[in-house]
Amino acid sequence: MWNSSRNSVTLLLLGVIGVQLTTLAGVSQLPADLPVAIHITLQVFGWLNLCLGVLLVVGGVQRRDVREWVAGFNEMMVSGPFRYVRRPVYGGVLLMLFGAGLLLNMVGLLLTSVLWAVSVSLYCRAEDRRVMERMGPAYQKYCRCVPLLIPHPGRVIVDFFSEGD
């Protein structure tokens, strides 16, 4: 419970910082004179990020609850969303922030997503060291094969189309 509360407060503070920085800079939206094709591309990319982010957060929270209930913290979870990223909830929040920033054309949200990525990456580096001490070489191999926050698009697409066969 404490970890979720701390993460929520951190995200809220980063959001306030992101919005304040864009207000001070006088840039609250992307330029309106961009070509229509670029606006459409940004909207599609925003929707894709938002949807993938929701899937990662929901899957990560669900798997985390199951892992704590069934296996405890001594077994490594490498299925479901953990197959694509090591931190699906953090990655999902990042993708949702970025996607919402693109959809709503808000530079403050885009900046908040960058601040979130930096802060979570720093936190996860320290956490990875502790997990590596506990899990050993298996976790090192997992870290080499699976990205921290943002899934490889090719792997997601291949898995999406291959699981239907």
BABALUM-875451 format. One record per residue: residue number from 1; x, y, z of N, C-alpha, C in turn. Coordinates in nm, 2 decimals. Example, Ala and Ser with C-alpha at 12.3 -4.5 7.8 and 13.67 -1.06 7.14 Angstrom:
BEGIN
  num     n_X     n_Y     n_Z    ca_X    ca_Y    ca_Z     c_X     c_Y     c_Z
    1    1.32   -0.57    0.78    1.23   -0.45    0.78    1.32   -0.33    0.78
    2    1.28   -0.22    0.71    1.37   -0.11    0.71    1.29    0.00    0.79
***
This chain:
BEGIN
  num     n_X     n_Y     n_Z    ca_X    ca_Y    ca_Z     c_X     c_Y     c_Z
    1    0.08   -0.12    0.00    0.00    0.00    0.00    0.09    0.13    0.00
    2    0.19    0.12    0.08    0.28    0.24    0.09    0.34    0.27   -0.04
    3    0.39    0.17   -0.12    0.45    0.19   -0.24    0.36    0.25   -0.34
    4    0.23    0.21   -0.35    0.14    0.27   -0.44    0.11    0.42   -0.40
    5    0.10    0.45   -0.28    0.07    0.58   -0.23    0.19    0.67   -0.27
    6    0.31    0.62   -0.25    0.43    0.70   -0.28    0.44    0.73   -0.43
    7    0.41    0.63   -0.51    0.42    0.64   -0.65    0.31    0.74   -0.70
    8    0.19    0.74   -0.64    0.09    0.83   -0.68    0.13    0.98   -0.65
    9    0.18    1.00   -0.53    0.23    1.13   -0.49    0.34    1.18   -0.58
   10    0.43    1.09   -0.61    0.54    1.12   -0.70    0.49    1.16   -0.84
   11    0.40    1.09   -0.89    0.34    1.12   -1.02    0.27    1.25   -1.02
   12    0.19    1.28   -0.91    0.12    1.40   -0.90    0.22    1.52   -0.90
   13    0.32    1.51   -0.82    0.42    1.62   -0.81    0.50    1.64   -0.94
   14    0.53    1.53   -1.01    0.59    1.54   -1.14    0.50    1.61   -1.24
   15    0.37    1.58   -1.23    0.27    1.64   -1.32    0.26    1.79   -1.29
   16    0.26    1.83   -1.17    0.26    1.97   -1.13    0.38    2.04   -1.19
   17    0.50    1.98   -1.17    0.63    2.03   -1.22    0.62    2.05   -1.37
   18    0.57    1.94   -1.44    0.57    1.95   -1.59    0.48    2.06   -1.64
   19    0.36    2.07   -1.57    0.27    2.18   -1.62    0.32    2.32   -1.59
   20    0.39    2.33   -1.47    0.44    2.46   -1.43    0.56    2.50   -1.53
   21    0.64    2.40   -1.56    0.75    2.43   -1.65    0.70    2.48   -1.79
   22    0.60    2.41   -1.84    0.54    2.45   -1.97    0.47    2.58   -1.96
   23    0.41    2.62   -1.85    0.35    2.75   -1.83    0.46    2.86   -1.83
   24    0.57    2.83   -1.76    0.67    2.93   -1.75    0.74    2.95   -1.89
   25    0.75    2.84   -1.96    0.81    2.85   -2.10    0.71    2.91   -2.20
   26    0.59    2.92   -2.16    0.49    2.97   -2.25    0.45    2.88   -2.37
   27    0.47    2.75   -2.35    0.44    2.65   -2.45    0.35    2.55   -2.39
   28    0.22    2.56   -2.42    0.12    2.46   -2.36    0.07    2.36   -2.46
   29    0.09    2.39   -2.59    0.04    2.29   -2.69    0.14    2.29   -2.80
   30    0.13    2.18   -2.88    0.22    2.17   -3.00    0.17    2.27   -3.10
   31    0.26    2.31   -3.19    0.22    2.41   -3.29    0.09    2.37   -3.37
   32    0.00    2.46   -3.40   -0.12    2.43   -3.47   -0.10    2.43   -3.62
   33    0.01    2.48   -3.67    0.04    2.49   -3.81    0.11    2.36   -3.87
   34    0.11    2.26   -3.79    0.17    2.13   -3.84    0.08    2.07   -3.95
   35    0.13    2.00   -4.05    0.05    1.94   -4.15   -0.05    1.84   -4.09
   36   -0.17    1.82   -4.16   -0.27    1.74   -4.11   -0.22    1.59   -4.09
   37   -0.14    1.55   -4.18   -0.09    1.41   -4.17   -0.01    1.39   -4.04
   38    0.06    1.49   -4.00    0.14    1.48   -3.87    0.04    1.48   -3.76
   39   -0.06    1.56   -3.76   -0.16    1.56   -3.65   -0.23    1.42   -3.64
   40   -0.27    1.37   -3.76   -0.33    1.23   -3.76   -0.24    1.13   -3.70
   41   -0.11    1.13   -3.75   -0.01    1.04   -3.70    0.01    1.05   -3.55
   42    0.01    1.17   -3.50    0.03    1.19   -3.35   -0.09    1.14   -3.28
   43   -0.21    1.16   -3.33   -0.33    1.11   -3.27   -0.34    0.95   -3.27
   44   -0.30    0.89   -3.38   -0.30    0.74   -3.38   -0.19    0.69   -3.29
   45   -0.07    0.75   -3.29    0.03    0.71   -3.19   -0.01    0.73   -3.05
   46   -0.08    0.84   -3.02   -0.14    0.86   -2.89   -0.23    0.76   -2.84
   47   -0.33    0.72   -2.93   -0.42    0.61   -2.90   -0.35    0.48   -2.87
   48   -0.25    0.45   -2.96   -0.18    0.32   -2.94   -0.11    0.32   -2.81
   49   -0.04    0.43   -2.77    0.03    0.44   -2.64   -0.07    0.43   -2.53
   50   -0.18    0.50   -2.54   -0.28    0.49   -2.43   -0.33    0.35   -2.41
   51   -0.37    0.29   -2.52   -0.43    0.15   -2.51   -0.33    0.05   -2.45
   52   -0.20    0.06   -2.51   -0.10   -0.04   -2.46   -0.07   -0.01   -2.31
   53   -0.07    0.12   -2.28   -0.04    0.15   -2.14   -0.15    0.10   -2.04
   54   -0.27    0.11   -2.08   -0.38    0.05   -2.00   -0.36   -0.10   -1.99
   55   -0.33   -0.17   -2.10   -0.31   -0.31   -2.09   -0.20   -0.35   -2.00
   56   -0.09   -0.28   -2.01    0.02   -0.31   -1.92   -0.01   -0.28   -1.77
   57   -0.08   -0.17   -1.74   -0.11   -0.15   -1.60   -0.20   -0.25   -1.55
   58   -0.31   -0.28   -1.62   -0.41   -0.38   -1.57   -0.34   -0.52   -1.56
   59   -0.27   -0.56   -1.66   -0.20   -0.69   -1.65   -0.10   -0.69   -1.55
   60   -0.02   -0.59   -1.53    0.08   -0.58   -1.42    0.02   -0.59   -1.28
   61   -0.08   -0.52   -1.26   -0.14   -0.52   -1.13   -0.21   -0.65   -1.10
   62   -0.27   -0.71   -1.20   -0.33   -0.84   -1.18   -0.23   -0.95   -1.16
   63   -0.12   -0.95   -1.24   -0.02   -1.05   -1.22    0.06   -1.03   -1.09
   64    0.08   -0.90   -1.04    0.15   -0.88   -0.92    0.07   -0.93   -0.80
   65   -0.06   -0.91   -0.80   -0.15   -0.97   -0.70   -0.14   -1.12   -0.69
   66   -0.15   -1.18   -0.81   -0.14   -1.33   -0.82   -0.01   -1.38   -0.77
   67    0.10   -1.31   -0.81    0.23   -1.35   -0.77    0.25   -1.35   -0.62
   68    0.21   -1.24   -0.56    0.22   -1.22   -0.42    0.14   -1.33   -0.34
   69    0.02   -1.36   -0.40   -0.07   -1.45   -0.33   -0.02   -1.60   -0.35
   70    0.02   -1.64   -0.46    0.06   -1.78   -0.49    0.21   -1.80   -0.47
   71    0.29   -1.73   -0.53    0.43   -1.76   -0.53    0.52   -1.69   -0.43
   72    0.47   -1.58   -0.38    0.56   -1.50   -0.30    0.66   -1.42   -0.38
   73    0.76   -1.36   -0.32    0.86   -1.28   -0.40    0.98   -1.36   -0.44
   74    0.98   -1.49   -0.41    1.10   -1.57   -0.44    1.10   -1.63   -0.58
   75    0.99   -1.62   -0.65    0.99   -1.67   -0.79    0.97   -1.55   -0.89
   76    1.04   -1.56   -1.00    1.04   -1.46   -1.10    0.92   -1.47   -1.19
   77    0.85   -1.36   -1.21    0.73   -1.36   -1.30    0.78   -1.32   -1.44
   78    0.77   -1.41   -1.54    0.81   -1.38   -1.67    0.71   -1.40   -1.78
   79    0.58   -1.41   -1.73    0.47   -1.43   -1.83    0.38   -1.31   -1.83
   80    0.28   -1.31   -1.91    0.19   -1.20   -1.92    0.26   -1.07   -1.96
   81    0.23   -0.96   -1.90    0.30   -0.84   -1.94    0.44   -0.83   -1.90
   82    0.49   -0.92   -1.80    0.63   -0.93   -1.77    0.71   -0.99   -1.88
   83    0.65   -1.05   -1.97    0.72   -1.10   -2.09    0.77   -0.99   -2.18
   84    0.70   -0.87   -2.17    0.74   -0.76   -2.26    0.82   -0.65   -2.19
   85    0.79   -0.63   -2.06    0.87   -0.53   -1.99    0.89   -0.58   -1.85
   86    0.99   -0.53   -1.78    1.02   -0.58   -1.65    0.93   -0.50   -1.54
   87    0.89   -0.38   -1.57    0.80   -0.31   -1.49    0.68   -0.26   -1.56
   88    0.58   -0.35   -1.58    0.46   -0.32   -1.66    0.38   -0.21   -1.61
   89    0.36   -0.19   -1.48    0.28   -0.09   -1.42    0.35    0.05   -1.45
   90    0.47    0.06   -1.42    0.54    0.19   -1.44    0.55    0.22   -1.59
   91    0.57    0.12   -1.67    0.57    0.14   -1.82    0.44    0.17   -1.87
   92    0.33    0.11   -1.82    0.20    0.15   -1.86    0.16    0.29   -1.82
   93    0.20    0.33   -1.70    0.17    0.47   -1.67    0.25    0.57   -1.76
   94    0.37    0.53   -1.79    0.45    0.61   -1.89    0.38    0.62   -2.02
   95    0.34    0.51   -2.08    0.27    0.51   -2.21    0.14    0.58   -2.20
   96    0.06    0.57   -2.09   -0.06    0.64   -2.08   -0.04    0.79   -2.07
   97    0.06    0.84   -2.00    0.09    0.98   -1.99    0.13    1.03   -2.13
   98    0.22    0.96   -2.19    0.26    1.01   -2.33    0.15    1.00   -2.43
   99    0.07    0.90   -2.43   -0.05    0.89   -2.52   -0.15    1.00   -2.49
  100   -0.18    1.02   -2.37   -0.28    1.13   -2.33   -0.22    1.27   -2.37
  101   -0.09    1.29   -2.35   -0.03    1.41   -2.39   -0.04    1.44   -2.54
  102   -0.02    1.33   -2.62   -0.04    1.34   -2.77   -0.19    1.36   -2.81
  103   -0.28    1.29   -2.74   -0.42    1.30   -2.78   -0.47    1.44   -2.74
  104   -0.44    1.49   -2.62   -0.49    1.61   -2.58   -0.41    1.73   -2.62
  105   -0.29    1.70   -2.69   -0.20    1.81   -2.74   -0.16    1.90   -2.62
  106   -0.11    1.83   -2.52   -0.06    1.90   -2.40    0.08    1.87   -2.37
  107    0.16    1.97   -2.39    0.31    1.96   -2.37    0.34    1.93   -2.23
  108    0.25    1.98   -2.13    0.27    1.95   -1.99    0.27    1.80   -1.96
  109    0.18    1.73   -2.02    0.17    1.58   -2.00    0.29    1.51   -2.07
  110    0.33    1.56   -2.18    0.45    1.50   -2.25    0.57    1.52   -2.16
  111    0.59    1.64   -2.11    0.70    1.67   -2.02    0.69    1.58   -1.89
  112    0.57    1.57   -1.84    0.55    1.48   -1.72    0.59    1.34   -1.75
  113    0.56    1.29   -1.87    0.60    1.15   -1.91    0.75    1.14   -1.91
  114    0.82    1.24   -1.96    0.96    1.23   -1.96    1.02    1.23   -1.81
  115    0.96    1.32   -1.73    1.01    1.33   -1.59    0.98    1.19   -1.52
  116    0.86    1.13   -1.55    0.82    1.00   -1.49    0.92    0.90   -1.54
  117    0.96    0.90   -1.66    1.05    0.80   -1.72    1.19    0.81   -1.65
  118    1.24    0.93   -1.63    1.36    0.95   -1.56    1.36    0.90   -1.42
  119    1.26    0.94   -1.35    1.25    0.91   -1.20    1.23    0.76   -1.18
  120    1.15    0.70   -1.26    1.12    0.55   -1.25    1.25    0.47   -1.29
  121    1.32    0.52   -1.39    1.44    0.45   -1.44    1.54    0.45   -1.33
  122    1.56    0.56   -1.26    1.65    0.57   -1.15    1.61    0.48   -1.03
  123    1.48    0.48   -1.00    1.43    0.40   -0.89    1.45    0.25   -0.93
  124    1.42    0.21   -1.05    1.43    0.07   -1.09    1.57    0.02   -1.10
  125    1.67    0.11   -1.13    1.81    0.06   -1.13    1.84    0.01   -0.99
  126    1.81    0.09   -0.89    1.84    0.05   -0.75    1.76   -0.08   -0.71
  127    1.64   -0.09   -0.76    1.56   -0.21   -0.73    1.61   -0.33   -0.80
  128    1.65   -0.31   -0.92    1.71   -0.42   -1.00    1.83   -0.48   -0.93
  129    1.92   -0.40   -0.87    2.03   -0.45   -0.80    1.99   -0.54   -0.68
  130    1.89   -0.50   -0.61    1.84   -0.58   -0.50    1.78   -0.72   -0.55
  131    1.70   -0.71   -0.66    1.64   -0.83   -0.71    1.75   -0.92   -0.77
  132    1.85   -0.86   -0.83    1.96   -0.94   -0.89    2.04   -1.02   -0.78
  133    2.06   -0.96   -0.67    2.12   -1.02   -0.56    2.04   -1.14   -0.51
  134    1.91   -1.13   -0.51    1.82   -1.24   -0.46    1.80   -1.34   -0.57
  135    1.79   -1.31   -0.70    1.75   -1.40   -0.80    1.87   -1.46   -0.88
  136    1.98   -1.38   -0.88    2.10   -1.43   -0.94    2.11   -1.42   -1.09
  137    2.18   -1.52   -1.16    2.20   -1.51   -1.30    2.07   -1.52   -1.39
  138    1.96   -1.58   -1.34    1.84   -1.59   -1.41    1.78   -1.45   -1.43
  139    1.79   -1.36   -1.33    1.74   -1.23   -1.34    1.83   -1.14   -1.43
  140    1.96   -1.17   -1.43    2.05   -1.10   -1.52    2.01   -1.13   -1.67
  141    1.98   -1.25   -1.70    1.95   -1.29   -1.83    1.81   -1.23   -1.87
  142    1.72   -1.23   -1.78    1.59   -1.17   -1.80    1.61   -1.02   -1.83
  143    1.69   -0.95   -1.76    1.72   -0.81   -1.78    1.78   -0.78   -1.92
  144    1.86   -0.87   -1.97    1.92   -0.86   -2.10    1.82   -0.88   -2.21
  145    1.72   -0.96   -2.19    1.62   -0.99   -2.29    1.50   -0.91   -2.29
  146    1.46   -0.85   -2.17    1.34   -0.78   -2.16    1.36   -0.63   -2.12
  147    1.31   -0.53   -2.19    1.33   -0.39   -2.16    1.27   -0.35   -2.03
  148    1.31   -0.24   -1.97    1.26   -0.20   -1.84    1.12   -0.15   -1.85
  149    1.09   -0.05   -1.94    0.96    0.02   -1.93    0.88    0.01   -2.06
  150    0.94    0.02   -2.18    0.87    0.03   -2.30    0.90   -0.10   -2.39
  151    0.79   -0.17   -2.42    0.81   -0.30   -2.49    0.86   -0.28   -2.63
  152    0.93   -0.38   -2.69    0.97   -0.37   -2.83    0.84   -0.39   -2.91
  153    0.81   -0.30   -3.00    0.69   -0.31   -3.08    0.69   -0.43   -3.16
  154    0.80   -0.47   -3.22    0.80   -0.59   -3.30    0.76   -0.72   -3.23
  155    0.81   -0.73   -3.11    0.77   -0.85   -3.03    0.62   -0.85   -2.99
  156    0.57   -0.74   -2.96    0.42   -0.73   -2.93    0.34   -0.77   -3.05
  157    0.38   -0.71   -3.16    0.30   -0.74   -3.29    0.31   -0.89   -3.33
  158    0.43   -0.94   -3.32    0.45   -1.09   -3.36    0.37   -1.17   -3.26
  159    0.38   -1.15   -3.13    0.30   -1.23   -3.04    0.15   -1.21   -3.06
  160    0.11   -1.09   -3.09   -0.03   -1.07   -3.11   -0.09   -1.15   -3.22
  161   -0.01   -1.16   -3.33   -0.06   -1.23   -3.45   -0.03   -1.38   -3.44
  162    0.07   -1.42   -3.37    0.10   -1.57   -3.36    0.02   -1.64   -3.26
  163   -0.03   -1.58   -3.15   -0.11   -1.65   -3.05   -0.25   -1.68   -3.10
  164   -0.29   -1.62   -3.21   -0.43   -1.65   -3.27   -0.42   -1.77   -3.35
  165   -0.30   -1.82   -3.38   -0.29   -1.94   -3.47   -0.32   -2.07   -3.39
***
